[in-house]
Amino acid sequence: MTALSVNARLEPIGFAGFSPRRGKNGVLIKSLRLFTIVMVALCLVPAGAHFFELTNKISLSPVAYMTVQKIYAGWAFFGIPIITALLLTSIHTFTMRNDRAAFLMSVTAVLCIAATQVIFWTFTYPINVATNNWTVVPEAFEAARRQWEYSHAVNAVLTFVAFVAIILSVFCHKGQA
C-alpha cells in the first residue's frame, strides 16, 4: 500500500492533509482538529466523573456528602482544558466557515461548551462560594446539593454533545486543508 492510497483512504474521515505534498496549512489544520478533539475530550473527564457519581452521592447524609466533596480539591485546574477547548473550537469553527455541515457541527460544539460555562458560573460557582468549596455546610443543604449536582450533570451532557459534534465536524469536512 502506497502513501497515496493511505491518504486517499483517510481523506473521507477527515484526516486528509498529512501528506507532505499538501504543505504546512494541511498539517496546521489537522493539528488544530486533533488538539481540539483532545481538549474537548479532556473536558469530559471531570464532567463524566460528576455525572456518573451523582446517583451514589445525591442520597448521602450531609456529613458523608461533605466528606466526599473533599475529593474535588484542586479540580480548578480543569479550567485550563475548558478554556482551551472553547478557544480551539472557536478557531475550528472559523476554519470550517466554507463547509456548511462541518461549520454547523463545530458551532454546536462551541455553543455547548459556552453553555457549560454559563451554567457553571450561574448555578455551580455560587454554591462553591456559599460552601467555601464544600468545607462549610450550607444552611439550605439539600437545595445547595441538588443545584450543585444537577448543574454538573447538565454540563456533562452538554460536554458530551460538544465532543460528538466536534468529531462529526472533523469527519464530515469536505474541503481541502
C-alpha positions as CSV (number, residue, x, y, z in Angstrom):
1,M,0.0,0.0,0.0
2,T,1.5,3.3,-1.0
3,A,1.4,6.6,0.9
4,L,-1.0,8.0,-1.7
5,S,-3.5,5.1,-1.2
6,V,-3.3,5.5,2.6
7,N,-4.1,9.2,2.3
8,A,-6.9,8.5,-0.1
9,R,-8.4,6.1,2.4
10,L,-8.1,8.6,5.3
11,E,-9.5,11.6,3.5
12,P,-13.2,10.6,3.8
13,I,-12.9,10.6,7.6
14,G,-11.3,14.0,7.8
15,F,-7.6,13.2,8.1
16,A,-6.5,14.3,4.7
17,G,-3.6,16.7,4.5
18,F,-0.9,14.9,6.3
19,S,0.8,14.3,3.0
20,P,3.9,16.4,2.6
21,R,2.6,17.5,-0.8
22,R,-0.3,19.4,0.9
23,G,2.1,21.7,2.7
24,K,2.1,23.5,6.1
25,N,-1.5,24.6,6.0
26,G,-2.7,21.0,5.9
27,V,-0.6,20.0,8.8
28,L,-1.8,23.0,10.8
29,I,-5.5,22.3,10.1
30,K,-5.0,18.6,11.1
31,S,-3.2,19.6,14.2
32,L,-5.9,22.1,15.1
33,R,-8.5,19.3,14.7
34,L,-6.6,16.9,16.8
35,F,-5.9,19.3,19.6
36,T,-9.5,20.5,19.6
37,I,-10.8,16.9,19.9
38,V,-8.3,16.2,22.7
39,M,-9.2,19.3,24.7
40,V,-12.9,18.6,24.4
41,A,-12.2,15.0,25.4
42,L,-10.3,16.3,28.5
43,C,-13.3,18.3,29.4
44,L,-15.3,15.0,29.6
45,V,-13.1,13.7,32.4
46,P,-14.4,15.9,35.3
47,A,-17.9,16.2,33.6
48,G,-18.2,12.4,33.3
49,A,-17.0,11.9,36.9
50,H,-19.6,14.3,38.2
51,F,-22.3,12.7,36.0
52,F,-21.7,9.1,37.0
53,E,-21.2,9.7,40.7
54,L,-24.4,11.7,41.1
55,T,-26.7,8.7,41.8
56,N,-24.4,7.5,44.5
57,K,-23.8,10.9,46.2
58,I,-27.3,12.5,46.0
59,S,-28.7,10.4,48.8
60,L,-25.7,10.6,51.2
61,S,-26.1,12.1,54.6
62,P,-24.9,15.7,54.9
63,V,-21.8,14.5,56.9
64,A,-20.9,11.8,54.4
65,Y,-21.5,14.2,51.5
66,M,-19.3,16.9,53.0
67,T,-16.6,14.2,53.4
68,V,-16.9,13.0,49.8
69,Q,-16.8,16.6,48.4
70,K,-13.1,16.9,49.6
71,I,-12.1,14.8,46.6
72,Y,-12.6,17.9,44.4
73,A,-9.8,19.9,45.9
74,G,-7.5,21.0,43.0
75,W,-10.1,20.4,40.3
76,A,-10.0,24.1,39.4
77,F,-7.1,23.2,37.1
78,F,-9.7,21.6,34.8
79,G,-10.5,25.1,33.9
80,I,-7.4,25.1,31.7
81,P,-8.7,22.4,29.2
82,I,-12.2,24.0,29.3
83,I,-10.9,27.5,28.3
84,T,-8.5,25.8,25.8
85,A,-11.4,23.8,24.3
86,L,-13.6,26.9,24.0
87,L,-10.8,28.7,22.2
88,L,-9.8,25.8,19.9
89,T,-13.5,25.0,19.0
90,S,-14.0,28.7,18.2
91,I,-10.9,28.7,15.9
92,H,-12.0,25.4,14.4
93,T,-15.5,26.9,13.7
94,F,-13.9,29.8,11.9
95,T,-11.8,27.4,9.7
96,M,-14.9,25.5,8.8
97,R,-16.9,28.5,7.7
98,N,-16.9,27.4,4.0
99,D,-18.3,23.9,4.7
100,R,-21.9,24.2,6.0
101,A,-22.2,20.8,7.7
102,A,-18.8,20.9,9.3
103,F,-19.4,24.5,10.3
104,L,-22.8,23.7,12.0
105,M,-21.3,20.8,13.9
106,S,-18.4,23.0,15.1
107,V,-20.8,25.8,16.1
108,T,-22.8,23.3,18.1
109,A,-19.6,22.3,19.9
110,V,-18.7,25.9,20.7
111,L,-22.2,26.7,21.9
112,C,-22.4,23.6,24.1
113,I,-19.0,24.4,25.7
114,A,-20.0,28.1,26.2
115,A,-23.3,26.9,27.7
116,T,-21.4,24.8,30.2
117,Q,-19.7,28.0,31.4
118,V,-22.9,29.9,31.7
119,I,-24.3,27.1,33.8
120,F,-21.2,26.7,35.9
121,W,-21.0,30.4,36.7
122,T,-24.7,30.8,37.3
123,F,-25.5,27.7,39.3
124,T,-22.4,25.8,40.4
125,Y,-19.9,28.5,41.3
126,P,-22.3,30.4,43.7
127,I,-22.7,27.1,45.6
128,N,-18.9,26.7,45.7
129,V,-18.7,30.2,47.2
130,A,-21.5,29.7,49.7
131,T,-20.0,26.5,51.0
132,N,-16.4,27.6,50.7
133,N,-15.8,24.8,48.3
134,W,-17.8,22.4,50.4
135,T,-15.9,23.0,53.6
136,V,-18.9,24.7,55.3
137,V,-22.3,23.1,55.4
138,P,-24.8,25.4,53.8
139,E,-28.0,26.5,55.5
140,A,-30.2,25.0,52.8
141,F,-28.1,21.9,52.4
142,E,-30.5,19.8,50.2
143,A,-31.2,22.7,47.8
144,A,-27.5,23.5,47.5
145,R,-26.5,19.9,46.9
146,R,-29.2,19.5,44.2
147,Q,-28.2,22.7,42.5
148,W,-24.6,21.7,42.5
149,E,-25.1,18.1,41.4
150,Y,-27.7,18.8,38.7
151,S,-25.8,21.7,37.2
152,H,-22.8,19.4,36.8
153,A,-25.0,16.7,35.3
154,V,-26.4,19.1,32.7
155,N,-22.8,20.2,31.9
156,A,-21.7,16.6,31.4
157,V,-24.5,16.1,28.8
158,L,-23.6,19.4,27.1
159,T,-19.9,18.4,27.1
160,F,-20.7,15.0,25.6
161,V,-22.7,16.7,22.9
162,A,-19.8,19.1,22.2
163,F,-17.5,16.1,21.9
164,V,-19.7,14.3,19.4
165,A,-20.3,17.5,17.5
166,I,-16.6,18.3,17.1
167,I,-15.8,14.8,15.9
168,L,-18.7,14.9,13.4
169,S,-17.4,18.3,12.2
170,V,-14.0,16.8,11.5
171,F,-15.4,13.7,9.9
172,C,-17.9,15.5,7.6
173,H,-15.5,18.3,6.4
174,K,-15.3,18.0,2.6
175,G,-12.9,20.9,1.8
176,Q,-9.2,20.8,1.3
177,A,-7.0,21.8,4.1
